[in-house]
Amino acid sequence: MKEGGWIESADAWQKFVEEGDTNRTHLLDEVMLRLCGDVNRAVILDVGCGEGRFGKMLAELGASVVGIDPVRALLASAKEKGLSRLARSRGERLPFSNGAFDLVVSYVTFVDIGGFEEAVAEIARVLRPRGRCVVSNMTPISTCSSGWVKDSEGRKLHWPVHRYFAYPGGVQSWRGITVMQHHRTLERFFGAFLRSGFLLREYVEPVPTPAALEADPGMADLSIAPLFHAMLWERGSF
């Protein structure tokens, strides 16, 4: 697998996004935009920008957006969406100077980054003092589970949590996408930010709104077991 499977899965991912990923459109978009706040004239780094969907949303709100991703095909798609400041790079080694950005966003990308602690330290480095980092990611409850346990008639009974402290992560497949996903405990995830000098300003476990459930009744599962979480971090003044 190249780049955790994302090179091989790039076309399938873009098709998935184009057809409508309701976890993003009906659950995470609103939360991420609210946590970002007023981005007009802000200089923003999108770590793992992928096909450029969220970066385009920020640019339309007046931000100057820079996107990085290790997958050329996804960067090409981001360029087609109008994002011009793009770099092929990984989160573990950002090709930017210290304090270059007002805001860094990571939209469900840390689950794909092998060198997680290194990436957090790099984000702290490229943020200006008091700069903000807005993150959404899969929860550790979801990344160490094999999914719902069902009865003989297919009814969902419970969501088991296996090897929470020992599970390293594994290969996940859906809709033609096959990628490596990394599992981190909450202690490890939060600890990386705290050790890099960040302050946690807000933490959200989003649940579907009535409008989201009307659009996609299948999202009701997310009211039972949290698949995603989102947070706003602020870099210290050092």
N, C-alpha and C positions, 0 to 999 in steps of 0.2 A: 504493500500500500504506500503510495506516494503522498506526502503531506497529510498523513493520517487518513488517506482515502479520498481526500477532497479533490485531487486532480482527476481521478477516475469518476467521481460523483458530481463534477461541476455541472454537466448538462442536466442531469436529473434534478439537481438542486434548483437550478434556474427554472425548470419546468414546474417544480413544486411551488416555488414562490409566485410564479406567474398565475398559476391556477388558484392561488389564495391559501396562505398558511394562516388559518384562523387563530392559532395561538398568538400570532403576532398582530394581525389586523383587529382581533376582537378581545385581546387580553393585554398584551405587552405594550403596544404602541402608545396608548393613552398614558400609561404609567411612566414609560421612558421619556416621553415629551414633557410630562409634568415635572419629573425630576430634573430634567435639563434646564427648565426655567426659560427665561428670556435669552435667546441665543442670537438676537440681532447684533451683527458686527462681531460676534465672538469668533475666535480662532479655535477650531475644534479638530481633534484627531479621532478618527473612527478606526479602532483597532479590530482587525478582522472585518473589514467593510464588506467583504463578499461581493455580491452583485450590485451593491450601491443603493439599495432601496432606502434604508434609513438615512444614509448620508444625504440623499437627494431631499428627503423630507426636511432635514435640518437646513440645507442650503436654501430651500424655498422659504424658510423663516428668516433668512437674512444672514446666516452664518457663513463663514469662510471655512470650508470643510476639506481636510486632508484625509485620504483613506489609505490604509495599508492592508495588504493581504498577500499570502505566499502563492496564490493560485492565479496564473496569468489569465485563464479563461474568465474568471470572475472579475478581475480588474478590467478586462475588455468590456464586460457588460456594464460595469460601473461607469466607464468612460462614455458608453453609449447613452447613459442616463444623464449625462451632462457634468459629471464630476471630472475635473481636469487635473487636480492635484492628487496624484496617485503614486504609490511606490510599492514595488514588490518586496515585501519584507515580513519578518515574523515579529510577534510581540515581545519576544525575549531580547531583541536587539533593535531598538528603534533608531532610524537614521536621522535623528533630529537633535538640535542643540538643547541645552538645559533651559528650562523655563519657556519653551516656545509656544505653549498652548494655554488657553484659558480653561478648556474643558476637554476631557477625554471620555469617549463612550466605548463601551464594550457590550454589544447586543448579542447575548448568548454565544460568546466566543471562548470564554475561559474553559469551557468543557472540552474544547478542541486543542488547547495550548498545553504542550507537554511541560515546558519550563515555566510553570505558573508563577512561582515566587520571583523568578527573574523578570517576568513580564510586569508584575506589579511594581517592582523596584524601578523598572524603566519608565513606567507611567509616572511615578512620582518624580523622576528626574526631569522629564520633559514638560511637566506642569509648572506654571508660575506659582509662587507662594500664594496660598489661599485659593489656588485653582481647584476645580471640582472634577470628580470622576464618577460617571453614572454607569452602573453595571446591572445587567440582567444575566441570569445564568440558570441552568437546571439545578434544582435543589439536590442535596446529597441523599435525600429520601428517595428521589427518583433515579439517581445514577447508580445506586447499589441494589436496585430491585429488578426482578425479572418480570414485573407486571402483575396484573390482577390475578388473584386466585378465584376461579369460578366454580359454580356447582355443575351438576350434570346437565342442567338446562341452559347453561351459559350465563347465568346471572352472576354478577360480580359480588364477591363476598368480602374480600379485604385485600389490602395492598401490603405485601410482606416486605420487611426491611432485612436484608441479608448481609452479614459481614460488614457492617457499617464502618468499623475501625480498621478493617484489613483489606477490603476489596479495592483492587488497583484501577478498576475500570475495564472496559472491553469494547469489542466491536458491536455496533448497533446498525440495524438495517431497516429502512422503511422507504416506500415509494421509489425504489430503484437507487436509493442512496445507501452506501455502506461506508461507515467512517468509524474511527477510533474515538471513544469518548472517555474522558478521565474523571474519576471520582475523587472528591476531596471532602473531608469532614468539615463541618462548620468551624471548628476550632482552627483547622489549618487554613481555611479560606479567609476567615476574618483576621487570623494572626498575621498573614502575609501583608495585609493592608496596614494593620496597626504597627507592625515592625518597620514599615516603610514611611511612617510618620503621618498616616492618614487619620482623620477623625470621622466617625460614622455620624452622619447627620439625619439620615432617614432610612428605614428598612421596610420593605413592602412584600407581602405574600399575596399577590393578586388573585382574585377569584372572579369568575365570569359575572358580568352584569346581566340583568334581565334581558336587555337588548341583545347581548352576545348569545345568551341561551336560545333566544328566539331565532337568531340567525343560524346557530349551529347547536342543536340539542345535545350533540355528543360531548360538548364542553362541560356538561354537568359533572363529569368525573373530576374536574379540577376544583369543584367545591368540596370534594371529599378528601383527596390526597393532593398536596401541593406539588406541582411539577416544576414551577418556576419561582424564583424570587428576584427582587430588584432592590438596589440600594444606591444611596448618594453618599459619596465620600468627599471629604475636603482635605486637601494637602495642608500640612502645617506651614508656618511662616518661615521655616528655616531656609 
